[in-house]
Amino acid sequence: MSSRGNPLFLCSLCLIVGSVWSQGSTHDAFIIQYLERRLAQMEERLSQCELNTQSVTQKNYDLSSEIRASLSTLSLLSSEVKSQVDGISMRMDRVERELEYLEDKIPTQSNIEIEEALLEQQIKAAELEQLKKKAGFKVENDCRRTLSQIKSLKVVKKAGDVSGSWLKDLSEGSQKVYLFSGIRNNTVLQFPSLQSFKKKTKPQTKLLQLPFHWQGTGHVVHHGFLYYHMADTPNQILKFDLLNSTVVDRTLIPGAGKLPTYSLNPNTYLDLAVDELGLWVIYADPDYGGNLVIIKLDKETLAVKYTWDTQCKSRDAEGAFLVCGTLHVVYNTGYGGRSTIQCLYDIHDTVHSNESPVVFFPKRYSSHSSIHYHPGDKHLYAWDDGYQTIYEVETRRND
C-alpha cells in the first residue's frame, strides 16, 4: 500500500502544482495585458496633450502676430490722421487770415448805392495803394497794368559760378548792386552802381562778410537790409543790416523748407521777392501737392501777414517773381530749353492763369538759377547759366 501510494501521491501533487502554475500564468498575462492597455491609453493622452499644447502655442503666436500687425496699422493710421489734422489746421489758419485781410481792407460805403463791379474796383485800388505805401514806393497807377511780354534781353556780364543771384537794392533811388555767387556762402560783393559792375577790369567793389551763411538763390536787398535764407536751417529768414553788419531780426516760415521751391533749382527752399506791394516769400508745400505758396511779410518785423495757396506747380519750375501782387512762375524743360511763364496767381483775383497766354523769354536756350523783379525800373535781373542778364518787360492795361 505504501509503495503504491507514493506514486499516486506524486502524480496528484504534480497535477495540483501544474494547475496552480497554469492559473498563475494566466493571471500574470492578464495583468500584463491590462498594464499594456493602460500604457497605450496614457501614451495616447500624452500625444493628444502635446498636440493641444502645440495648437495653443501656434494660436498664441498667430494672435501675437495679429496684435503686432494691428498695432502697427493703428500707429500708421494715427500718424496719417495727425498729419491730416495738422494740414487742415494750417489751411484753416490761412483762411482766417485771408478773411481778416478782406475784412480789414473793405472800406465803409454806408448809404451809397454803387454798382458791384465799381465797388470791387474801388476796393482793389484801395488795397493796392495801402500796400504800396507800406512797401515804401510812390503810389502810382502801375498796378492797373499786367505783364504781357518779355521784351528784350541784355547780357551784362559773366561772373561767378554757374548758379547764383544778383540784384539791385530795391530802395527808391539806390544804385547799389549785389552779387551772390554760388548756392552757399557767407560773403557778398557790393558794387556802387550798375556801371561799376559792368567794368571788366578792376571794378569798384566792397566785400561784405555775413555772420551766417546764406543758402540758395532767393535773396533780396531792400532799404539797406539783406533778407536771406540762413543755411543749415529748413525755414529761417534773417534780416541783416548792411550798414551796421548786424542781424536785426529773424523769423521762421511755417510749413516751408520741406521741398525745393522749384524742382529745377533744388538748392533754393525759400525764394524772397519784392514788388510794388512789399516783401514776399515763395515756397513749395508738399502737403498741398507740391504747389507754390506765397506769403506776405511785414518788412519791418518779418511777421507773417497773409498766406495764399496757389495752383502753380513747383515741378519743372526754375523761378518766379511777383508784379503788383501777381505771381509769375517760370518753367523750363530741365535740359536748358527756352523759359516760359505758364502759370499766374493774382491775390486780387483779377488776372487768371487760364485766360492769359504763355509768355516766352527771348531765345536763349539755358536755365535761370534766379530771377528778381525790380519794381522801380520794371526790369528782371536774372542769373542765366553764369551770365548776369537783364530783361525788359512790357505791360498792358487792365480793362
LUMNUZA-539551 format. One line per 5 residues: number of its first residue (from 1); for each residue z, x, y of N, C-alpha, C. Coordinates in steps of 0.1 Angstrom, whole numbers, plus 5000, padded with zeros to 4 digits. Example, Ala and Ser with C-alpha at 12.3 -4.5 7.8 and 13.67 -1.06 7.14 Angstrom:
REM residues 2
1) 5078 5132 4943 5078 5123 4955 5078 5132 4967  5071 5128 4978 5071 5137 4989 5079 5129 5000
END
This chain:
REM residues 399
1) 5000 5008 4988 5000 5000 5000 5000 5009 5012  5008 5018 5011 5009 5027 5023 4996 5035 5025  4990 5039 5015 4978 5047 5016 4966 5039 5021  4966 5026 5017 4955 5017 5021 4958 5012 5035  4970 5011 5039 4973 5005 5052 4970 5015 5063
6) 4971 5027 5061 4968 5037 5072 4953 5036 5077  4944 5036 5068 4930 5035 5073 4928 5022 5080  4933 5011 5075 4931 4998 5082 4938 4998 5096  4949 5005 5096 4956 5006 5109 4948 5014 5119  4942 5025 5114 4935 5033 5123 4922 5026 5128
11) 4916 5019 5119 4904 5011 5123 4908 5001 5134  4919 4994 5131 4923 4984 5141 4926 4990 5154  4932 5001 5153 4936 5008 5166 4923 5012 5174  4914 5017 5166 4901 5022 5173 4894 5010 5179  4894 4998 5172 4887 4987 5178 4894 4982 5191
16) 4908 4982 5190 4915 4978 5202 4913 4987 5214  4913 5000 5211 4911 5010 5222 4897 5009 5227  4887 5007 5218 4873 5006 5223 4872 4994 5232  4878 4983 5227 4877 4970 5236 4883 4972 5249  4895 4979 5249 4902 4982 5262 4893 4991 5271
21) 4888 5001 5264 4879 5010 5272 4867 5004 5278  4861 4995 5269 4849 4987 5274 4853 4978 5285  4864 4972 5285 4868 4963 5296 4871 4971 5309  4877 4983 5307 4879 4992 5319 4867 4997 5325  4857 5000 5317 4844 5005 5323 4837 4994 5330
26) 4837 4982 5325 4831 4971 5332 4838 4968 5345  4851 4969 5345 4859 4966 5358 4855 4977 5368  4855 4990 5364 4851 5000 5373 4837 4999 5379  4828 4995 5371 4814 4993 5376 4814 4982 5386  4821 4971 5384 4822 4960 5393 4827 4965 5407
31) 4838 4973 5406 4844 4978 5418 4834 4987 5426  4827 4995 5418 4817 5004 5424 4806 4996 5431  4801 4986 5424 4791 4978 5430 4796 4971 5443  4808 4966 5442 4814 4959 5454 4815 4969 5466  4819 4981 5463 4820 4991 5474 4807 4995 5479
36) 4797 4996 5470 4783 4999 5475 4778 4988 5484  4781 4975 5480 4776 4964 5488 4783 4965 5502  4796 4967 5502 4803 4968 5515 4798 4979 5524  4795 4991 5517 4790 5002 5525 4776 4999 5531  4768 4992 5522 4755 4988 5527 4756 4979 5539
41) 4765 4969 5538 4768 4960 5549 4772 4967 5562  4782 4977 5560 4787 4984 5571 4776 4993 5578  4767 4999 5569 4756 5007 5575 4747 4998 5583  4744 4986 5577 4735 4977 5584 4741 4972 5598  4754 4970 5598 4761 4966 5610 4761 4977 5620
46) 4763 4990 5615 4763 5001 5624 4749 5003 5630  4739 5002 5621 4725 5003 5626 4722 4992 5637  4727 4980 5635 4724 4969 5644 4732 4973 5658  4744 4978 5656 4751 4982 5668 4744 4993 5676  4738 5002 5669 4730 5013 5676 4719 5007 5683
51) 4712 4998 5677 4700 4991 5683 4705 4983 5695  4716 4976 5694 4721 4969 5706 4725 4978 5717  4731 4989 5713 4735 4999 5724 4723 5005 5731  4713 5008 5723 4700 5013 5729 4694 5003 5738  4694 4990 5734 4688 4980 5742 4695 4978 5755
56) 4709 4978 5754 4717 4976 5766 4715 4988 5776  4714 5000 5770 4712 5012 5778 4698 5011 5785  4688 5007 5778 4675 5005 5784 4674 4995 5795  4681 4984 5792 4682 4973 5802 4689 4978 5814  4700 4985 5812 4707 4991 5824 4699 5000 5832
61) 4691 5009 5824 4682 5018 5831 4671 5011 5839  4665 5000 5832 4655 4993 5839 4661 4986 5851  4673 4980 5850 4679 4973 5861 4682 4983 5872  4686 4995 5869 4689 5005 5879 4676 5009 5886  4665 5011 5878 4652 5014 5885 4648 5003 5894
66) 4650 4990 5890 4646 4979 5898 4654 4979 5911  4667 4982 5909 4676 4982 5921 4672 4992 5931  4669 5004 5925 4664 5015 5934 4651 5012 5941  4642 5006 5934 4629 5002 5940 4631 4991 5950  4640 4982 5947 4643 4971 5957 4649 4977 5970
71) 4659 4987 5968 4665 4993 5980 4655 5000 5988  4646 5008 5981 4635 5015 5988 4626 5005 5996  4623 4994 5990 4614 4984 5997 4622 4978 6009  4634 4975 6007 4642 4969 6018 4643 4979 6029  4645 4992 6026 4646 5003 6037 4633 5003 6044
76) 4621 5003 6037 4608 5003 6044 4606 4991 6052  4610 4979 6047 4608 4967 6055 4617 4967 6067  4629 4973 6066 4638 4974 6077 4633 4983 6088  4626 4994 6084 4620 5003 6094 4609 4996 6101  4600 4989 6093 4589 4982 6099 4594 4971 6109
81) 4604 4963 6105 4609 4953 6114 4615 4959 6126  4622 4970 6125 4628 4977 6137 4617 4982 6146  4606 4988 6140 4595 4992 6148 4588 4981 6156  4586 4969 6148 4580 4958 6155 4589 4952 6166  4602 4952 6163 4611 4947 6173 4611 4955 6186
86) 4611 4969 6183 4611 4978 6195 4598 4976 6203  4586 4974 6195 4574 4972 6202 4574 4959 6210  4579 4949 6204 4580 4936 6211 4589 4937 6224  4600 4944 6222 4609 4946 6233 4602 4953 6245  4594 4964 6241 4587 4971 6252 4577 4963 6259
91) 4570 4954 6250 4560 4946 6256 4566 4935 6266  4578 4930 6262 4585 4920 6270 4589 4927 6283  4594 4939 6282 4598 4946 6295 4586 4948 6304  4575 4951 6298 4563 4953 6307 4558 4940 6313  4559 4929 6305 4555 4916 6310 4565 4912 6322
96) 4578 4914 6320 4587 4911 6330 4585 4919 6343  4581 4932 6341 4578 4940 6353 4566 4935 6360  4556 4931 6352 4543 4926 6359 4546 4913 6366  4554 4904 6360 4558 4891 6367 4565 4894 6379  4575 4904 6379 4582 4907 6391 4573 4913 6402
101) 4563 4921 6397 4553 4926 6406 4546 4915 6414  4541 4906 6406 4533 4895 6412 4542 4886 6421  4554 4884 6417 4563 4875 6425 4567 4882 6438  4568 4896 6438 4572 4903 6450 4560 4903 6460  4548 4904 6455 4536 4906 6463 4530 4893 6469
106) 4533 4882 6463 4526 4869 6468 4533 4865 6481  4525 4865 6492 4531 4860 6505 4534 4845 6505  4543 4842 6513 4546 4827 6515 4536 4821 6524  4530 4810 6519 4520 4803 6527 4524 4788 6527  4535 4785 6533 4540 4772 6534 4533 4764 6544
111) 4530 4751 6540 4524 4741 6549 4510 4745 6554  4504 4754 6546 4490 4758 6549 4481 4755 6537  4471 4747 6538 4462 4745 6527 4450 4755 6528  4449 4763 6517 4439 4773 6517 4432 4772 6503  4419 4774 6503 4412 4773 6490 4417 4784 6481
116) 4417 4781 6468 4423 4791 6458 4416 4804 6458  4403 4805 6459 4396 4818 6460 4400 4826 6472  4401 4820 6484 4405 4827 6496 4419 4832 6495  4428 4824 6489 4442 4828 6487 4443 4840 6478  4436 4840 6467 4436 4852 6459 4431 4864 6466
121) 4421 4863 6474 4416 4875 6482 4427 4880 6491  4434 4871 6498 4444 4875 6507 4455 4882 6500  4459 4877 6488 4470 4883 6481 4466 4897 6477  4454 4899 6471 4450 4912 6466 4448 4922 6478  4443 4917 6489 4442 4925 6501 4456 4930 6506
126) 4466 4921 6505 4480 4925 6509 4485 4935 6500  4483 4933 6487 4488 4942 6477 4482 4956 6479  4469 4957 6482 4462 4970 6484 4468 4977 6496  4470 4969 6507 4474 4976 6519 4489 4981 6518  4497 4973 6511 4511 4977 6509 4512 4990 6500
131) 4504 4990 6490 4504 5002 6481 4498 5014 6488  4488 5012 6496 4482 5024 6503 4492 5029 6513  4499 5020 6520 4509 5025 6530 4520 5034 6523  4524 5029 6511 4534 5036 6504 4529 5049 6499  4516 5050 6495 4510 5062 6490 4507 5072 6501
136) 4508 5068 6513 4506 5078 6524 4492 5079 6529  4483 5070 6526 4469 5070 6531 4467 5060 6542  4457 5062 6550 4454 5053 6560 4448 5040 6554  4452 5029 6560 4448 5016 6555 4434 5013 6559  4424 5014 6550 4410 5011 6553 4405 5000 6543
141) 4393 4997 6544 4387 4987 6535 4380 4994 6524  4384 5006 6520 4377 5013 6509 4378 5006 6496  4389 4999 6494 4391 4993 6481 4384 4979 6479  4376 4976 6489 4367 4965 6487 4354 4969 6481  4353 4982 6477 4342 4987 6471 4345 4993 6457
146) 4336 4993 6448 4338 4998 6435 4328 5009 6432  4332 5018 6423 4323 5028 6419 4311 5023 6411  4299 5027 6415 4287 5022 6408 4278 5033 6402  4280 5046 6407 4272 5057 6402 4278 5070 6405  4276 5079 6396 4280 5093 6398 4267 5100 6404
151) 4268 5103 6417 4256 5105 6424 4250 5119 6422  4258 5129 6422 4253 5143 6421 4263 5152 6416  4259 5164 6412 4268 5174 6406 4266 5187 6414  4277 5194 6416 4277 5207 6423 4286 5216 6415  4280 5227 6409 4288 5237 6402 4293 5247 6413
156) 4307 5247 6414 4313 5255 6425 4315 5270 6420  4320 5271 6407 4323 5284 6403 4326 5284 6388  4326 5295 6382 4331 5296 6368 4343 5306 6368  4355 5301 6364 4367 5310 6364 4376 5305 6354  4384 5314 6348 4394 5310 6339 4389 5307 6325
161) 4397 5300 6317 4394 5296 6303 4384 5285 6302  4380 5282 6290 4371 5271 6287 4378 5258 6291  4391 5256 6289 4398 5244 6293 4407 5247 6305  4409 5238 6313 4418 5240 6325 4417 5228 6334  4422 5230 6346 4422 5219 6356 4422 5226 6370
166) 4415 5220 6379 4415 5225 6393 4415 5212 6402  4421 5213 6414 4422 5202 6422 4426 5206 6436  4424 5197 6446 4428 5199 6459 4441 5191 6462  4449 5196 6471 4461 5189 6475 4457 5175 6480  4463 5165 6475 4458 5151 6479 4465 5147 6492
171) 4472 5155 6498 4478 5152 6512 4466 5151 6522  4468 5141 6531 4458 5140 6541 4457 5152 6550  4445 5158 6551 4443 5169 6560 4445 5183 6553  4451 5183 6541 4453 5196 6534 4440 5201 6528  4438 5214 6528 4426 5220 6523 4429 5229 6511
176) 4442 5230 6507 4446 5239 6496 4440 5235 6483  4436 5245 6475 4430 5243 6462 4439 5250 6452  4441 5244 6440 4450 5249 6430 4442 5250 6417  4444 5262 6410 4437 5264 6397 4447 5266 6386  4446 5258 6375 4454 5259 6363 4445 5263 6352
181) 4445 5275 6348 4437 5280 6337 4443 5278 6324  4436 5273 6314 4441 5271 6301 4449 5258 6299  4455 5256 6288 4462 5244 6284 4477 5246 6284  4482 5258 6287 4497 5260 6287 4499 5273 6295  4508 5273 6305 4511 5285 6313 4522 5281 6322
186) 4527 5291 6329 4537 5289 6340 4534 5295 6353  4520 5298 6354 4515 5303 6367 4504 5295 6372  4503 5294 6385 4493 5286 6392 4487 5294 6403  4474 5294 6405 4467 5301 6416 4465 5291 6427  4469 5295 6439 4467 5287 6451 4457 5294 6461
191) 4447 5286 6465 4437 5291 6475 4439 5283 6488  4437 5289 6499 4439 5282 6512 4429 5271 6515  4417 5273 6509 4406 5263 6511 4396 5264 6500  4387 5254 6500 4376 5254 6490 4366 5266 6493  4364 5269 6506 4356 5281 6509 4361 5294 6504
196) 4374 5295 6505 4381 5307 6499 4379 5308 6484  4381 5296 6478 4380 5296 6463 4365 5299 6458  4355 5296 6466 4341 5298 6462 4338 5313 6462  4345 5321 6470 4342 5335 6471 4342 5342 6457  4332 5350 6454 4331 5357 6442 4339 5370 6441
201) 4341 5376 6453 4348 5388 6454 4361 5387 6463  4372 5391 6458 4385 5391 6465 4388 5379 6473  4388 5367 6466 4392 5355 6474 4407 5356 6477  4411 5350 6488 4425 5350 6492 4433 5340 6483  4442 5346 6475 4450 5338 6465 4464 5340 6467
206) 4472 5331 6461 4486 5332 6460 4491 5328 6446  4498 5337 6439 4502 5334 6426 4516 5326 6426  4516 5314 6421 4529 5306 6421 4535 5307 6407  4547 5310 6406 4555 5311 6393 4563 5299 6392  4561 5292 6381 4569 5279 6378 4581 5282 6369
211) 4592 5275 6371 4604 5278 6362 4602 5273 6348  4592 5263 6346 4590 5258 6332 4574 5257 6330  4570 5260 6318 4556 5259 6315 4550 5245 6316  4537 5245 6320 4530 5232 6320 4522 5231 6307  4519 5219 6304 4511 5216 6292 4500 5207 6295
216) 4488 5209 6288 4477 5200 6290 4469 5203 6303  4462 5193 6308 4453 5195 6320 4455 5183 6330  4466 5176 6328 4468 5164 6336 4477 5165 6349  4476 5176 6356 4485 5179 6367 4479 5173 6380  4487 5170 6390 4483 5166 6404 4492 5173 6414
221) 4486 5176 6426 4494 5181 6437 4492 5171 6448  4504 5166 6453 4504 5155 6463 4515 5158 6473  4511 5159 6486 4521 5161 6497 4530 5173 6495  4524 5184 6490 4531 5196 6488 4539 5197 6475  4538 5187 6466 4546 5187 6454 4536 5187 6442
226) 4540 5195 6432 4532 5195 6420 4539 5186 6410  4531 5177 6404 4536 5169 6393 4529 5173 6380  4537 5176 6370 4531 5181 6358 4539 5178 6345  4533 5178 6334 4539 5176 6321 4546 5189 6316  4559 5188 6315 4567 5200 6311 4564 5203 6296
231) 4560 5216 6293 4557 5220 6279 4569 5218 6270  4566 5216 6257 4577 5215 6247 4585 5203 6248  4581 5193 6256 4587 5180 6257 4576 5170 6254  4580 5159 6248 4569 5149 6245 4565 5141 6257  4574 5138 6266 4571 5129 6277 4578 5131 6290
236) 4581 5144 6293 4589 5147 6306 4580 5152 6317  4581 5146 6328 4573 5150 6340 4582 5156 6350  4578 5168 6356 4586 5175 6366 4579 5173 6380  4587 5172 6390 4582 5172 6404 4587 5185 6410  4577 5194 6413 4580 5208 6418 4576 5209 6432
241) 4586 5214 6440 4583 5217 6454 4576 5230 6456  4563 5230 6460 4555 5242 6460 4560 5251 6472  4566 5245 6482 4570 5253 6493 4583 5261 6490  4593 5254 6484 4606 5260 6481 4607 5265 6467  4597 5263 6459 4597 5268 6445 4609 5263 6437
246) 4611 5250 6438 4623 5244 6431 4618 5230 6425  4625 5227 6413 4623 5214 6407 4632 5204 6414  4626 5194 6420 4634 5185 6428 4636 5172 6421  4629 5169 6410 4631 5157 6403 4624 5158 6389  4628 5149 6380 4621 5148 6367 4623 5134 6361
251) 4614 5130 6352 4616 5117 6346 4610 5117 6332  4614 5108 6324 4608 5106 6310 4599 5093 6311  4588 5094 6305 4578 5082 6304 4581 5075 6291  4586 5063 6291 4589 5056 6279 4577 5053 6271  4577 5056 6258 4566 5053 6249 4555 5063 6249
256) 4555 5073 6258 4544 5083 6258 4547 5095 6250  4537 5104 6248 4539 5116 6241 4537 5116 6226  4534 5104 6220 4532 5103 6206 4518 5106 6202  4508 5105 6211 4494 5106 6208 4487 5113 6220  4477 5122 6217 4470 5127 6229 4463 5116 6237
261) 4463 5117 6250 4458 5107 6258 4443 5105 6255  4436 5116 6253 4421 5115 6250 4419 5123 6237  4412 5117 6228 4410 5123 6215 4402 5136 6216  4394 5137 6226 4385 5149 6228 4393 5160 6236  4405 5157 6241 4413 5167 6247 4427 5166 6241
266) 4429 5172 6229 4441 5170 6221 4453 5176 6226  4453 5184 6237 4465 5191 6242 4470 5183 6254  4464 5173 6259 4469 5165 6270 4475 5152 6265  4488 5151 6267 4496 5139 6262 4499 5130 6274  4500 5136 6286 4502 5128 6298 4492 5133 6309
271) 4485 5123 6314 4475 5126 6324 4479 5120 6337  4482 5128 6347 4486 5122 6360 4474 5121 6369  4475 5111 6378 4463 5108 6387 4469 5102 6400  4461 5104 6410 4464 5098 6424 4452 5091 6429  4453 5079 6434 4442 5072 6441 4447 5067 6454
276) 4440 5057 6460 4444 5052 6472 4457 5044 6472  4462 5041 6460 4474 5033 6459 4486 5041 6455  4484 5054 6452 4496 5063 6449 4495 5070 6436  4506 5073 6429 4507 5082 6418 4508 5074 6405  4500 5078 6395 4498 5072 6382 4501 5081 6370
281) 4504 5075 6359 4504 5083 6346 4496 5075 6336  4487 5082 6329 4479 5076 6319 4483 5082 6305  4485 5074 6295 4488 5079 6282 4483 5070 6271  4482 5074 6259 4477 5066 6248 4490 5061 6240  4489 5048 6236 4501 5042 6229 4496 5039 6215
286) 4502 5046 6204 4498 5043 6190 4503 5029 6186  4513 5024 6192 4518 5011 6189 4509 5000 6195  4500 5004 6203 4491 4994 6209 4476 4997 6205  4475 5002 6192 4462 5005 6187 4455 5018 6192  4463 5027 6199 4458 5039 6205 4451 5036 6218
291) 4453 5024 6223 4447 5021 6237 4454 5028 6248  4448 5030 6259 4454 5036 6270 4463 5027 6278  4474 5033 6283 4484 5026 6291 4485 5033 6304  4485 5025 6315 4487 5031 6329 4500 5027 6335  4507 5036 6341 4520 5034 6347 4519 5038 6362
296) 4524 5029 6370 4526 5032 6385 4539 5038 6387  4540 5051 6392 4552 5058 6395 4555 5058 6410  4568 5057 6414 4572 5060 6427 4571 5075 6429  4563 5080 6439 4561 5094 6440 4573 5101 6446  4582 5093 6452 4594 5099 6457 4605 5101 6446
301) 4608 5091 6439 4619 5091 6429 4614 5092 6414  4601 5091 6412 4595 5091 6399 4599 5079 6390  4604 5069 6397 4608 5057 6389 4595 5050 6385  4596 5044 6373 4585 5036 6368 4585 5022 6375  4574 5019 6382 4574 5007 6389 4567 4995 6381
306) 4555 4998 6376 4548 4988 6368 4541 4995 6357  4538 4987 6346 4530 4992 6335 4520 4982 6331  4508 4987 6327 4497 4979 6323 4491 4984 6310  4490 4975 6300 4483 4979 6288 4468 4976 6290  4459 4985 6287 4445 4983 6289 4438 4981 6275
311) 4426 4977 6276 4418 4975 6264 4409 4988 6261  4411 4998 6269 4403 5010 6268 4408 5019 6257  4400 5024 6248 4403 5032 6237 4405 5047 6241  4414 5054 6234 4415 5068 6236 4406 5076 6227  4401 5069 6217 4391 5076 6207 4378 5079 6215
316) 4374 5091 6213 4361 5096 6219 4362 5097 6234  4374 5096 6240 4375 5097 6254 4378 5112 6257  4373 5117 6269 4376 5131 6273 4384 5131 6286  4385 5120 6293 4392 5120 6305 4392 5106 6312  4399 5105 6323 4399 5092 6330 4404 5095 6344
321) 4402 5086 6353 4406 5086 6367 4407 5072 6372  4415 5071 6383 4417 5058 6390 4411 5058 6404  4405 5047 6407 4400 5045 6421 4404 5031 6425  4413 5030 6435 4418 5018 6440 4424 5009 6429  4432 5015 6420 4438 5007 6410 4430 5003 6398
326) 4417 5009 6398 4408 5006 6386 4407 5019 6378  4411 5017 6365 4410 5029 6356 4395 5030 6351  4390 5042 6352 4376 5045 6347 4378 5056 6336  4374 5052 6324 4376 5061 6312 4362 5067 6309  4362 5080 6307 4350 5088 6305 4350 5092 6290
331) 4338 5089 6283 4337 5091 6269 4325 5101 6267  4326 5107 6255 4316 5117 6251 4313 5116 6236  4304 5125 6231 4301 5124 6217 4310 5133 6208  4318 5142 6214 4326 5151 6207 4318 5164 6204  4305 5165 6207 4297 5177 6204 4291 5182 6218
336) 4298 5179 6228 4293 5183 6241 4281 5176 6246  4281 5163 6245 4270 5155 6250 4271 5151 6264  4264 5140 6268 4264 5136 6282 4275 5126 6284  4283 5128 6294 4295 5120 6296 4291 5107 6303  4299 5096 6299 4296 5083 6304 4309 5075 6307
341) 4309 5067 6317 4320 5058 6319 4317 5044 6312  4325 5041 6302 4322 5029 6294 4333 5019 6294  4344 5022 6300 4355 5012 6300 4362 5012 6313  4365 5001 6319 4372 4999 6331 4384 4990 6329  4394 4992 6337 4405 4983 6337 4411 4982 6352
346) 4410 4970 6357 4414 4968 6371 4427 4960 6371  4437 4966 6377 4451 4960 6378 4450 4946 6385  4440 4945 6394 4439 4932 6402 4430 4922 6395  4424 4926 6384 4415 4917 6376 4403 4912 6384  4398 4921 6393 4386 4917 6400 4373 4924 6394
351) 4376 4935 6387 4365 4942 6380 4367 4941 6366  4357 4938 6358 4358 4936 6344 4348 4945 6337  4353 4952 6326 4346 4962 6319 4333 4956 6313  4334 4944 6307 4322 4938 6301 4311 4934 6310  4315 4933 6323 4305 4929 6333 4299 4941 6341
356) 4304 4953 6338 4300 4965 6346 4291 4973 6337  4280 4979 6342 4271 4987 6334 4277 5000 6331  4272 5007 6321 4277 5020 6317 4272 5030 6328  4281 5038 6333 4278 5048 6343 4277 5062 6337  4265 5068 6339 4262 5081 6333 4265 5092 6344
361) 4271 5103 6339 4273 5115 6347 4259 5122 6348  4257 5130 6358 4244 5138 6359 4243 5146 6346  4230 5149 6343 4227 5156 6330 4233 5170 6330  4243 5171 6322 4249 5184 6319 4256 5183 6305  4250 5188 6295 4255 5185 6281 4266 5194 6277
366) 4278 5190 6281 4290 5198 6278 4301 5188 6277  4314 5192 6279 4325 5183 6279 4335 5187 6290  4342 5177 6295 4352 5179 6305 4366 5180 6299  4374 5190 6304 4388 5191 6299 4397 5184 6310  4391 5181 6322 4399 5174 6332 4390 5168 6342
371) 4394 5157 6347 4386 5150 6358 4396 5144 6368  4396 5148 6380 4406 5144 6390 4398 5138 6402  4402 5126 6406 4396 5119 6418 4404 5122 6430  4397 5125 6441 4404 5128 6454 4401 5116 6463  4411 5108 6466 4409 5096 6475 4405 5099 6489
376) 4407 5112 6494 4403 5115 6507 4388 5117 6509  4382 5126 6501 4368 5128 6502 4359 5121 6492  4366 5113 6483 4359 5104 6473 4351 5113 6464  4356 5124 6460 4349 5133 6450 4357 5134 6437  4350 5138 6427 4356 5141 6414 4356 5156 6412
381) 4368 5161 6409 4370 5176 6407 4372 5177 6392  4362 5183 6385 4362 5184 6370 4361 5198 6366  4367 5201 6354 4366 5213 6347 4356 5211 6335  4344 5217 6337 4333 5214 6328 4330 5226 6319  4337 5228 6308 4334 5239 6299 4335 5252 6306
386) 4346 5254 6313 4349 5266 6321 4343 5267 6335  4335 5257 6338 4329 5256 6352 4337 5246 6360  4340 5250 6373 4346 5241 6382 4335 5234 6389  4335 5221 6388 4324 5213 6393 4329 5201 6402  4321 5197 6411 4324 5185 6420 4313 5175 6418
391) 4317 5162 6416 4308 5151 6415 4310 5142 6427  4299 5137 6433 4300 5127 6443 4298 5114 6437  4306 5104 6442 4305 5091 6437 4299 5081 6447  4292 5072 6442 4285 5061 6450 4292 5048 6447  4295 5040 6457 4302 5027 6455 4293 5016 6461
396) 4297 5004 6456 4290 4992 6461 4301 4982 6465  4297 4974 6474 4307 4964 6480 4309 4953 6470  4322 4949 6469 4325 4937 6460 4322 4924 6468  4314 4916 6461 4310 4903 6468 4321 4892 6464
END
